[in-house]
Amino acid sequence: MKVAIASDHGGVNIRQEIINLMKDMNIEYVDLGCECSTSVDYPDYAVPVAEKVANGEVDRGILICGTGIGMSIAANKVKGIRCALVHDMFSARATREHNDTNVLAMGERVIGPGLARAIAEIWLTTPFEGGRHESRVCKITEYENALG
């Protein structure tokens, strides 16, 4: 598995925690920044990660900002992306099992580094169940493809 990860200024600490987790798990990753504490625009980081996932350069993406909301909105504008904003371990598992999400968003001002690490580990290791969930995910893809 190869993962692209990025944050804006509001998520640099948790981004580093997740990078450390991926190192511990021997997961290959691409870090797309940011490296600053001054204000930057979250779409400048969310969209490149989402595009790398959508075009198959990486398998999944992880995005962190202050709340995770902006990152998830921006990522979901990219065709083929199913980004979920997650702040608990149950949702981390469910969003992989039921929705086959390919991008995870979290908020550093909402959760701490320990919980973020646990969420990311669950999300990275949980497979998609398929079955009855597959037809639902396919309906989303069909709708998206119909838009052009």
C-alpha positions in Angstrom: 0.0 0.0 0.0 1.2 3.5 -0.8 -0.5 6.5 0.9 -0.3 10.3 0.1 -0.6 12.5 3.2 -0.9 16.3 3.6 -2.1 18.9 6.1 -2.6 22.6 6.2 -1.1 24.7 9.0 -3.8 23.4 11.4 -2.8 19.7 11.0 1.0 19.6 11.0 1.4 17.9 14.4 -1.1 15.0 13.7 0.3 14.6 10.2 3.7 13.9 11.7 2.1 11.4 14.1 0.5 9.6 11.2 3.7 9.6 9.2 5.4 8.0 12.3 2.6 5.4 12.3 3.1 4.6 8.6 6.8 4.2 9.2 6.1 1.8 12.1 3.7 -0.2 9.8 6.2 -0.2 6.9 3.7 1.6 4.7 5.1 3.6 1.8 4.0 7.2 1.8 4.3 10.5 0.0 4.3 13.6 2.2 2.8 16.6 0.4 3.2 19.1 3.3 2.7 21.7 4.6 5.7 22.5 6.8 4.6 25.8 8.3 2.5 27.2 11.1 1.4 30.2 9.1 -2.0 30.2 7.4 -2.2 28.3 4.1 -5.2 27.3 2.0 -6.4 23.7 2.6 -7.5 23.1 -1.1 -3.8 23.5 -2.1 -3.0 20.4 -0.1 -6.3 18.4 -0.3 -6.6 18.4 -4.1 -3.1 17.1 -4.9 -3.6 14.2 -2.5 -7.0 13.4 -3.9 -5.7 13.6 -7.5 -2.8 11.2 -6.7 -5.4 8.7 -5.3 -7.8 9.2 -8.2 -5.1 8.7 -10.9 -3.7 5.6 -9.2 -0.3 7.0 -8.2 -1.2 6.0 -4.6 -3.7 3.7 -3.1 -5.1 6.0 -0.4 -4.8 9.5 1.0 -4.9 11.0 4.5 -5.7 14.7 5.1 -5.5 16.8 8.3 -6.6 20.3 9.0 -8.0 22.1 12.0 -11.4 20.4 11.8 -11.0 18.1 8.8 -14.1 19.7 7.2 -12.4 21.8 4.6 -10.0 19.0 3.6 -12.9 16.5 3.2 -15.0 19.0 1.1 -12.1 19.8 -1.2 -11.0 16.2 -1.6 -14.6 15.0 -2.5 -14.6 17.4 -5.5 -12.1 15.2 -7.2 -13.8 12.5 -9.4 -13.3 9.0 -7.9 -12.7 10.2 -4.3 -14.7 8.9 -1.4 -13.3 10.9 1.5 -14.7 10.5 5.0 -14.2 12.9 7.9 -13.6 10.6 10.9 -13.1 11.4 14.6 -13.8 8.0 16.2 -12.6 4.4 15.8 -16.1 3.0 15.0 -16.5 5.3 12.0 -12.9 4.6 10.9 -13.8 0.9 10.5 -17.2 1.4 9.1 -16.1 3.9 6.4 -13.7 1.3 5.1 -16.0 -1.8 5.5 -19.1 -0.2 4.1 -18.1 2.8 1.9 -14.7 1.7 0.6 -13.3 5.2 1.4 -10.0 6.0 -0.3 -9.2 9.2 1.6 -9.4 9.9 5.3 -9.8 13.4 6.8 -9.3 14.3 10.4 -9.2 17.5 12.5 -6.3 18.3 14.8 -8.3 20.7 16.8 -11.0 18.0 17.3 -8.9 15.0 18.3 -5.6 14.4 19.9 -2.6 12.5 18.4 -3.3 9.2 20.2 -6.8 9.0 18.9 -5.7 10.1 15.4 -3.1 7.4 15.3 -5.7 4.8 16.4 -8.2 6.0 13.8 -5.5 5.9 11.0 -4.3 2.5 11.9 -7.9 1.1 11.8 -8.6 2.8 8.6 -5.3 1.6 7.0 -5.9 -2.0 8.0 -9.6 -2.5 7.4 -10.7 -4.0 4.1 -13.8 -3.2 2.2 -16.5 -5.8 2.9 -18.1 -5.7 -0.6 -21.3 -7.7 -0.8 -24.4 -5.5 -0.2 -22.2 -2.5 0.2 -20.6 -2.9 -3.2 -23.8 -2.0 -5.1 -24.2 1.1 -3.0 -20.7 2.3 -3.7 -21.3 1.5 -7.4 -24.3 3.7 -7.5 -22.2 6.6 -6.3 -19.6 5.9 -9.0 -22.3 5.6 -11.7 -23.8 8.9 -10.7 -20.4 10.5 -10.7 -19.6 9.1 -14.2 -22.9 10.3 -15.5 -21.9 13.9 -14.6 -19.0 13.6 -17.0 
